[in-house]
Amino acid sequence: MTMQATTLCVGSLQARPGTKARGTVQADLGTLTADIPVTLVNGTRPGPRVVITAGVHGGEFTPIEAAARLADLLEPGEVSGQVIVCPVANPPAVYQGRLNVSPVDGVNLNRVFPGDPAGGPTERLAAWLFTHLVDGADVYIDLHCGGIDQVLRDFVGYRLTGDPDLDKATAELAGSFGIQDVILGLTPEGGNSHAAAARRGVSAVLVEVGQLGQRDEATALRRVDGLLKALRHLSVLDQDGSAPAPIREWVWSAGVTAEATGLWYPEFSFDADVIGEVAEGDLLGRIVDPTDGTEHTVHAPADGRIFYGMHALMVATGAELAALAVPWDPDTAARADTFRAPGLGAGSDEADPRP
């Protein structure tokens, strides 16, 4: 718990107890610098330190808007503890690239956490975000959505660490957003932000709401409402007496990657509300060579529900086409080698990335 006798600082930005500060903090990335927007809300009563980031990826607009709206709403007199909101964690990707990878060095920020202060620009950015924001947090919430080429069902993800108290607290946090589907990662390994935070003992979740990079009022408001629910659950804001919504727990069963370059014609719906269950061997789509019309069929490598899928027409070899999850069974899920996690291509933030 953070006591409120201390000033909250991120770089040169400071908020004394009972105050709110907004500004940009410069991050040295070696060959360039980045101005990181940050809002500090230092409450009037003791409570946890909660860090919320968005804009880790450039083409995910609704999380950025939701974080900015939340920063506007929070007032120190209503807060117990401290809240740090960073709506644009990766300015080069957000303002220049609008893709998962940074235009500076072609690196996906959410594959290299906790970063390397002596590495390339994106690795340095990851290290800066961890040093200045995540380290010292009690809770970390990283906001994402389906990118501009991706359909997605809303879900919350978190990683199992083997620490029963931490895993219990994170499971309760994951269930507090009002999102029905919660996907458990079986280990805390990998370069995703919430996995790296979990390895450091922080209660950390990934929140995926929205698809196709779309920016719309209803989704932004739904995201803010979910964040407010989570802050009430954490007692950062006064509780309103509402009961948590029921959840369904899942684990990843497979990721599907393109084995050819060409035009992608999926068989599943682009409507995130109806993309559903598939069985191992089911046809997921076709990749057509635009030169000679050769078709490469793509089949489900395992049973599962499609939680996100590729919307783009053009795909390259190795691109992630879909990710499947199955209901969580503790006996089965404990055998991690029975699952082929997604994340082999450019997609999942929840999955363990591979080289």
QUIBELDA-V780028 format. One record per run of one state. SS is the DSSP state (H for helix, E for strand, - for the rest). FROM is the first residue (numbers start at 1). LEN is the number of residues. If there is no record, write none. Layout:
ss = <SS | SS>
from = <FROM | FROM>
len = <LEN | LEN>
This chain:
ss = <- | E | - | E | - | E | - | E | - | E | - | E | - | H | - | H | - | E | - | H | - | E | - | E | H | - | H | - | E | - | E | - | E | - | H | - | E | - | H | - | E | - | H | - | E | - | E | - | E | - | E | - | E | - | E | - | E | - | E | - | H | - | H | ->
from = <1 | 2 | 3 | 8 | 11 | 13 | 16 | 19 | 29 | 33 | 43 | 45 | 54 | 61 | 74 | 76 | 79 | 80 | 87 | 91 | 98 | 101 | 102 | 108 | 109 | 112 | 121 | 135 | 139 | 145 | 150 | 153 | 155 | 160 | 164 | 175 | 181 | 186 | 193 | 200 | 203 | 209 | 217 | 234 | 248 | 258 | 262 | 267 | 277 | 279 | 283 | 289 | 295 | 300 | 304 | 311 | 314 | 316 | 320 | 328 | 330 | 334 | 336 | 339>
len = <1 | 1 | 5 | 3 | 2 | 3 | 3 | 10 | 4 | 10 | 2 | 9 | 7 | 13 | 2 | 3 | 1 | 7 | 4 | 7 | 3 | 1 | 6 | 1 | 3 | 9 | 14 | 4 | 6 | 5 | 3 | 2 | 5 | 4 | 11 | 6 | 5 | 7 | 7 | 3 | 6 | 8 | 17 | 14 | 10 | 4 | 5 | 10 | 2 | 4 | 6 | 6 | 5 | 4 | 7 | 3 | 2 | 4 | 8 | 2 | 4 | 2 | 3 | 17>
